[in-house]
Structure formats: C-alpha cells, structure tokens
Amino acid sequence: MNAVAKFWQITVTIEGRQQMVSVQSALLILVPEAESLVKAFREKYDPSAAAGMPAHITVLYPFKPPSEINKIVLDGPNQCLRRFPSFPFSLTVTRRFGDQTLYLAPEPHEPFRRLTLAIWGCHPETPPYGGRYREVVPHLSVADRCSGGRRLDSIASNFAQASQGVLPICAIAKKVTLMDTRSGRWEIRDNLRLGANLD
C-alpha cells in the first residue's frame, strides 16, 4: 500500500454492494480559468478528473484524514496563510514528468512552493505526496499516469494544437481550497483565504 492510500479507508455501499474505498483530502489552488482548455484532456487522461477533481495546482496532498479535519486542525493552516498575500500567476508552457505526466507550469512557481512548505511546517506529519518526491514542483496536470513516452508524445502534440492562441492563462491565487473524497468523489469542504487579496 502506498504512502497516500495507507492513511484511511472506509466501507461504502455502491449499487447495493459494500466496498472498501480510499478516503483522501488535499489542499489546492483551483484554476477555473484553465478549465476550458484542459477539461477534455483531463477527463480523458487524468483519473482524478473522473473522480470530480477540477483543474488545480496542488498545495499539499495528501493532507489529514477527513475524519480528523475540524476547525482546530484548520486553525494552523488558516493562521499560516494569513502571512501570504494573494498573487497573480500565469500558465505559459507545458512540461513533463518523465513519460507519465503532461502539465502546465505556473509562473512564478515560488509562491506555490512557499505555501506548500509553510503548511507542511504546520503539519509535519503530512509531507507533500507522502514524501515520495525530493522536490516540490508546482504544476497543473493535463494528463497523468499515461505510462508511455510515445503515448504522451501524442497527447502533448494534440494539447499543443488545442492551446495555440490560448496560453498564457492568467489567474490570481486568492484562497486555498480543502477537498476530500468522503462521498466517494472529490468535493469542496472549505476555503482558506490568503492574507491580503488582490481585487
């Protein structure tokens, strides 16, 4: 069992049958401005999209077991985020993680890294991605877990055509959204505001 799934599982009834499902939570910056470009690709090539996850840049995943998240637990991240102003960013170029993932890279990327490291500092028991990666690389996944360089080449080519004249996508990070899968799909549970918001 991997570091992400080991935390929590629950039994749910789906179509009359009991099944064990993994229950997760994540802190994210949602990017609705990117949906019109990435939605068709994510629905086809990113399993999290099929489970209800919108276009986003991850701040911290996995976070705490949803059953443990309450106002007291969220007080740490809330206090932490008040120190960070809202910030503009743009999605300008596509990059890859090996032959598995195609993503849009945000610029600047450092504010996202600082948010991740700060919230992780509040909750050291929740390292980014379960501690699987040495470096935090902010990204918005377009296609994930594709398994195969040639397949990802084809997806990247199609995405390059679709994104002509659309990039850069400009947005402002104003809040960090808490989502979890208690219902069996990703759903928004709370929003944590950054300290000084840009209008």
C-alpha positions as CSV (number, residue, x, y, z in Angstrom):
1,M,0.0,0.0,0.0
2,N,1.5,3.4,-0.9
3,A,2.0,6.4,1.3
4,V,-1.1,8.1,0.0
5,A,-3.6,5.3,0.4
6,K,-2.4,3.9,3.8
7,F,-4.0,6.6,5.9
8,W,-7.7,6.0,5.6
9,Q,-10.1,3.6,4.1
10,I,-13.9,3.3,4.7
11,T,-16.6,0.9,3.7
12,V,-19.3,2.3,1.5
13,T,-22.3,0.8,-0.3
14,I,-22.2,1.2,-4.0
15,E,-25.1,-0.2,-6.1
16,G,-26.0,-2.5,-3.1
17,R,-22.5,-3.9,-2.6
18,Q,-20.1,-2.9,0.2
19,Q,-16.7,-1.8,-1.0
20,M,-13.6,-0.5,0.7
21,V,-12.6,2.9,-0.7
22,S,-9.7,5.2,0.0
23,V,-10.7,8.5,1.6
24,Q,-8.3,11.3,0.9
25,S,-8.0,15.1,1.4
26,A,-6.0,17.8,-0.4
27,L,-5.2,21.5,-0.2
28,L,-5.3,23.1,-3.6
29,I,-5.5,26.3,-5.6
30,L,-8.3,25.8,-8.1
31,V,-7.8,27.3,-11.5
32,P,-11.2,27.6,-13.2
33,E,-9.6,29.9,-15.8
34,A,-7.9,26.8,-17.2
35,E,-10.9,24.5,-17.4
36,S,-12.0,25.4,-21.0
37,L,-8.5,24.3,-22.2
38,V,-7.7,21.3,-20.0
39,K,-11.0,19.8,-19.2
40,A,-11.3,17.5,-22.2
41,F,-7.8,16.3,-21.8
42,R,-8.1,15.8,-18.0
43,E,-11.4,13.9,-18.4
44,K,-9.7,11.5,-20.8
45,Y,-6.2,11.2,-19.3
46,D,-6.3,12.2,-15.6
47,P,-8.1,9.7,-13.3
48,S,-8.6,12.4,-10.6
49,A,-10.8,14.4,-13.0
50,A,-13.1,11.5,-13.4
51,A,-13.5,11.5,-9.6
52,G,-14.5,15.1,-9.6
53,M,-11.2,16.9,-9.2
54,P,-11.2,20.3,-11.1
55,A,-8.2,21.9,-12.7
56,H,-5.9,22.8,-9.8
57,I,-2.3,23.3,-8.6
58,T,-1.7,21.2,-5.5
59,V,-0.5,22.9,-2.3
60,L,-0.5,19.8,-0.1
61,Y,-1.6,16.2,-0.8
62,P,-2.3,14.1,1.0
63,F,-3.5,16.2,3.9
64,K,-5.1,14.8,7.0
65,P,-7.7,12.0,7.2
66,P,-11.0,13.8,6.6
67,S,-12.5,12.4,9.8
68,E,-9.8,14.3,11.7
69,I,-10.2,17.6,10.0
70,N,-12.1,20.2,12.2
71,K,-11.8,23.9,13.0
72,I,-8.9,23.2,15.4
73,V,-6.9,21.3,12.7
74,L,-7.6,24.0,10.2
75,D,-6.5,26.8,12.6
76,G,-2.8,26.1,11.8
77,P,-3.1,26.5,8.0
78,N,-5.5,29.4,8.4
79,Q,-3.0,31.3,10.6
80,C,-0.2,30.3,8.3
81,L,-2.0,31.5,5.1
82,R,-2.7,34.9,6.6
83,R,1.0,35.7,6.2
84,F,0.8,35.2,2.4
85,P,-0.7,37.8,0.1
86,S,-2.8,36.8,-2.9
87,F,-0.6,36.6,-6.0
88,P,-1.1,36.7,-9.8
89,F,0.3,33.8,-11.9
90,S,0.2,32.6,-15.4
91,L,0.2,29.2,-17.1
92,T,2.5,29.6,-20.1
93,V,4.3,26.4,-21.0
94,T,3.8,22.6,-20.9
95,R,6.3,20.3,-19.3
96,R,6.6,16.6,-18.4
97,F,7.4,14.4,-15.5
98,G,9.1,11.5,-17.4
99,D,6.7,9.6,-19.6
100,Q,3.8,9.7,-17.2
101,T,2.6,13.3,-16.8
102,L,2.0,16.3,-19.0
103,Y,1.4,19.5,-17.1
104,L,1.2,23.3,-17.3
105,A,3.9,25.1,-15.3
106,P,2.8,28.2,-13.3
107,E,5.0,31.3,-13.3
108,P,6.1,32.4,-10.9
109,H,6.3,29.0,-9.2
110,E,8.0,30.0,-5.9
111,P,4.8,31.4,-4.2
112,F,3.2,27.9,-4.6
113,R,6.3,26.2,-3.1
114,R,6.3,28.6,-0.2
115,L,2.6,27.8,0.6
116,T,3.4,24.1,0.5
117,L,6.4,24.3,2.7
118,A,4.5,26.6,5.2
119,I,1.5,24.3,5.6
120,W,3.8,21.3,5.8
121,G,5.6,23.1,8.6
122,C,2.3,23.4,10.4
123,H,1.6,19.7,9.9
124,P,5.0,17.9,9.6
125,E,3.2,14.5,9.6
126,T,1.8,15.4,6.1
127,P,4.8,15.6,3.7
128,P,3.9,16.5,0.1
129,Y,2.9,13.4,-1.9
130,G,3.6,11.3,1.2
131,G,7.3,12.0,1.0
132,R,7.7,10.2,-2.4
133,Y,9.5,13.1,-4.1
134,R,12.5,15.1,-3.1
135,E,11.4,18.3,-4.8
136,V,8.1,20.2,-4.8
137,V,7.3,21.1,-8.4
138,P,4.1,23.2,-8.7
139,H,2.0,22.1,-11.7
140,L,-1.4,21.8,-13.2
141,S,-1.8,18.3,-14.6
142,V,-3.2,17.9,-18.1
143,A,-2.6,14.2,-18.5
144,D,-1.5,11.9,-15.6
145,R,-0.4,8.3,-15.3
146,C,-0.2,7.8,-19.0
147,S,2.6,5.1,-19.0
148,G,4.5,5.5,-22.2
149,G,6.6,8.2,-23.9
150,R,5.0,7.6,-27.3
151,R,1.5,7.9,-25.9
152,L,2.5,11.1,-24.0
153,D,4.1,12.5,-27.2
154,S,0.7,12.1,-29.0
155,I,-1.2,13.7,-26.1
156,A,1.3,16.6,-26.0
157,S,1.0,17.2,-29.7
158,N,-2.8,17.3,-29.5
159,F,-2.6,19.6,-26.5
160,A,-0.1,21.9,-28.2
161,Q,-2.6,22.4,-31.1
162,A,-5.5,23.0,-28.6
163,S,-3.5,25.5,-26.7
164,Q,-2.5,27.7,-29.6
165,G,-3.7,31.2,-29.0
166,V,-5.0,30.2,-25.6
167,L,-1.8,30.4,-23.5
168,P,-0.8,32.1,-21.4
169,I,-3.7,31.7,-19.0
170,C,-3.7,34.4,-16.3
171,A,-5.2,34.0,-12.8
172,I,-4.9,35.2,-9.2
173,A,-4.4,32.8,-6.3
174,K,-6.7,34.2,-3.5
175,K,-7.5,31.1,-1.5
176,V,-6.5,27.5,-0.8
177,T,-9.4,25.0,-1.2
178,L,-9.8,21.9,1.0
179,M,-11.3,19.0,-0.9
180,D,-11.9,15.4,0.2
181,T,-13.4,12.2,-1.0
182,R,-15.7,11.3,1.9
183,S,-18.6,11.0,-0.6
184,G,-16.6,8.8,-3.0
185,R,-15.8,11.8,-5.2
186,W,-13.7,14.9,-4.7
187,E,-15.8,17.6,-3.2
188,I,-15.0,21.1,-1.7
189,R,-15.2,21.2,2.1
190,D,-13.7,24.6,2.9
191,N,-11.8,27.6,1.6
192,L,-8.8,29.2,3.4
193,R,-8.2,32.8,2.4
194,L,-4.8,34.1,1.7
195,G,-3.9,37.2,3.8
196,A,-4.2,40.2,1.5
197,N,-6.4,39.7,-1.5
198,L,-5.9,41.3,-4.8
199,D,-9.0,42.7,-6.4
